[in-house]
Amino acid sequence: MTSIDAQKLARLLASAQDHSSSTAARGKAYEDVLDYLFSNIPGCQTQRNSLNRFISEEVDLSISNFREKDGLRMLPEIFLVECKNWSAPVDSSTVSFFAQKVRHRGCSLGVLVAANGVTGDPVQMTSSFHQASLELVGGIKLILVTSDDISKISTVGEFVTLLHKRFLDLHCAGTFTLA
């Protein structure tokens, strides 16, 4: 299995969190972090910043997943990743818009990478958690990853395990989970 260069990952994450940089530069740096992580998963290939033909929806990362042995065997062959390097939690309307992009691209899975999580309460299923639950009922699966999650990753296997666990938890809990 490909290994993650912990120093490179830390540098990429630090660049994404560098408030002396512009918001756009921090956003691109956050995409660099996720591109690096997904590119190191066996069987995964990434494509960045894809616009639909109407130039109305951009996808940060599109992932092709060949489901190799040490890779993302539980996840679909193609899925989308949205990176939100916001200082505040992502709100439910943003979650809804991302789900719409996933649906419009004919995918069933979206990975929302939200630096500071999402709004609402997972137990009460309010705000963004409610939106993720509604999307699941409609066949769109959304999993959540935060900067805190990323900072704890030291191997590709840990990242694969995190994504598989969040995917399973989504089905068990009926919404995003951070466990």
C-alpha positions as CSV (number, residue, x, y, z in Angstrom):
1,M,0.0,0.0,0.0
2,T,1.2,3.5,-0.8
3,S,2.3,5.4,2.3
4,I,1.5,8.9,3.2
5,D,4.4,11.3,3.7
6,A,3.4,12.7,7.1
7,Q,5.5,15.8,6.7
8,K,4.0,16.6,3.3
9,L,0.5,16.1,4.6
10,A,1.3,18.4,7.6
11,R,2.7,21.0,5.2
12,L,-0.3,20.9,2.9
13,L,-2.7,21.1,5.9
14,A,-0.7,24.0,7.4
15,S,-0.9,25.9,4.0
16,A,-4.6,25.4,4.0
17,Q,-4.8,26.9,7.5
18,D,-2.4,29.8,6.9
19,H,-4.6,32.9,7.5
20,S,-1.9,35.1,5.9
21,S,-3.0,33.6,2.6
22,S,-6.1,34.7,0.7
23,T,-9.4,32.7,1.1
24,A,-9.0,31.4,-2.5
25,A,-5.4,30.2,-1.8
26,R,-6.5,28.5,1.4
27,G,-9.3,26.8,-0.5
28,K,-7.0,25.6,-3.2
29,A,-4.6,24.3,-0.6
30,Y,-7.4,22.4,1.1
31,E,-8.2,20.8,-2.2
32,D,-4.5,19.9,-2.5
33,V,-4.7,18.1,0.9
34,L,-7.6,15.9,-0.3
35,D,-6.2,15.4,-3.7
36,Y,-3.0,14.1,-2.1
37,L,-4.9,11.8,0.2
38,F,-7.2,10.3,-2.4
39,S,-4.4,9.9,-5.0
40,N,-2.5,7.7,-2.5
41,I,-5.4,5.2,-2.1
42,P,-4.8,2.1,-4.2
43,G,-7.1,2.2,-7.2
44,C,-8.2,5.8,-6.9
45,Q,-7.6,8.5,-9.5
46,T,-8.6,12.2,-9.0
47,Q,-9.8,14.9,-11.3
48,R,-9.9,18.5,-10.1
49,N,-12.3,21.4,-10.5
50,S,-14.7,19.9,-13.1
51,L,-17.4,22.2,-14.4
52,N,-20.6,21.0,-15.8
53,R,-21.3,22.1,-19.4
54,F,-23.6,24.9,-18.2
55,I,-20.8,26.3,-16.1
56,S,-23.2,26.4,-13.1
57,E,-21.7,23.7,-10.9
58,E,-18.1,23.0,-10.1
59,V,-16.9,19.8,-8.4
60,D,-13.7,20.1,-6.4
61,L,-12.6,16.5,-6.8
62,S,-14.1,13.7,-8.8
63,I,-12.8,10.3,-7.8
64,S,-12.6,7.1,-9.9
65,N,-12.4,4.1,-7.7
66,F,-11.3,0.8,-9.1
67,R,-12.0,-0.9,-5.8
68,E,-8.5,-2.5,-5.4
69,K,-7.8,-4.8,-2.5
70,D,-6.4,-2.2,-0.1
71,G,-8.5,0.6,-1.5
72,L,-12.1,1.8,-1.1
73,R,-13.8,-1.5,-1.7
74,M,-17.1,-0.4,0.0
75,L,-17.4,2.9,-2.0
76,P,-18.9,3.3,-5.5
77,E,-16.7,3.4,-8.7
78,I,-17.2,7.2,-9.1
79,F,-17.9,9.7,-6.4
80,L,-17.5,13.4,-5.7
81,V,-15.6,15.3,-3.0
82,E,-16.5,18.9,-1.9
83,C,-13.9,20.8,0.1
84,K,-15.1,23.6,2.4
85,N,-12.2,25.2,4.3
86,W,-14.5,27.5,6.2
87,S,-13.8,29.0,9.6
88,A,-17.4,28.2,10.6
89,P,-19.4,24.9,10.3
90,V,-21.0,24.3,6.9
91,D,-24.7,25.0,6.8
92,S,-27.6,22.9,5.6
93,S,-28.2,24.8,2.4
94,T,-24.6,24.1,1.3
95,V,-25.0,20.5,2.1
96,S,-28.2,20.5,0.0
97,F,-26.4,22.2,-2.9
98,F,-23.6,19.6,-2.8
99,A,-26.1,16.8,-2.8
100,Q,-27.7,18.4,-5.8
101,K,-24.3,18.3,-7.6
102,V,-23.9,14.7,-6.7
103,R,-27.4,13.9,-8.1
104,H,-26.9,16.0,-11.2
105,R,-23.6,14.1,-12.0
106,G,-25.4,10.7,-11.7
107,C,-23.4,9.7,-8.6
108,S,-24.7,8.2,-5.4
109,L,-21.9,9.3,-3.0
110,G,-20.5,12.6,-2.0
111,V,-17.7,13.2,0.5
112,L,-18.1,16.6,2.2
113,V,-14.8,17.7,3.7
114,A,-15.7,20.5,6.0
115,A,-12.8,22.0,8.0
116,N,-15.0,22.8,11.0
117,G,-17.8,20.3,10.6
118,V,-21.4,21.1,9.9
119,T,-24.2,22.9,11.6
120,G,-26.8,21.2,13.8
121,D,-26.9,18.3,16.3
122,P,-26.4,14.7,15.2
123,V,-28.6,13.2,17.9
124,Q,-31.5,15.6,17.3
125,M,-30.8,15.5,13.5
126,T,-31.1,19.2,13.0
127,S,-29.7,21.5,10.3
128,S,-27.0,19.8,8.2
129,F,-27.6,16.5,9.9
130,H,-31.2,16.6,8.9
131,Q,-30.3,17.5,5.3
132,A,-27.9,14.5,5.1
133,S,-30.7,12.3,6.4
134,L,-33.2,13.6,3.8
135,E,-30.7,13.0,1.0
136,L,-30.1,9.5,2.1
137,V,-33.8,8.7,1.8
138,G,-33.5,10.0,-1.8
139,G,-30.6,7.7,-2.6
140,I,-27.8,10.3,-2.2
141,K,-25.2,9.3,0.4
142,L,-23.1,12.0,2.0
143,I,-20.2,11.3,4.3
144,L,-18.4,14.0,6.4
145,V,-14.7,14.4,7.0
146,T,-13.2,17.3,9.0
147,S,-9.7,18.8,9.4
148,D,-9.5,17.2,12.8
149,D,-10.0,13.8,11.1
150,I,-7.3,14.6,8.6
151,S,-4.8,15.7,11.2
152,K,-5.0,12.3,12.8
153,I,-4.3,10.3,9.6
154,S,-0.8,8.9,9.4
155,T,-1.3,6.1,6.8
156,V,-3.4,5.4,3.7
157,G,-5.0,2.5,5.6
158,E,-6.2,4.9,8.3
159,F,-7.8,7.1,5.7
160,V,-9.5,4.1,4.0
161,T,-10.7,2.9,7.3
162,L,-12.1,6.3,8.2
163,L,-14.0,6.5,4.9
164,H,-15.4,3.0,5.2
165,K,-16.5,3.6,8.8
166,R,-18.2,6.9,7.9
167,F,-20.0,5.1,5.0
168,L,-21.2,2.3,7.2
169,D,-22.2,4.7,10.0
170,L,-24.2,6.8,7.5
171,H,-26.4,3.8,6.8
172,C,-26.6,2.8,10.5
173,A,-27.3,6.3,11.9
174,G,-29.2,7.7,8.9
175,T,-27.1,10.8,8.8
176,F,-23.5,12.2,9.0
177,T,-21.4,10.8,11.8
178,L,-18.1,11.9,13.4
179,A,-17.5,8.8,15.5
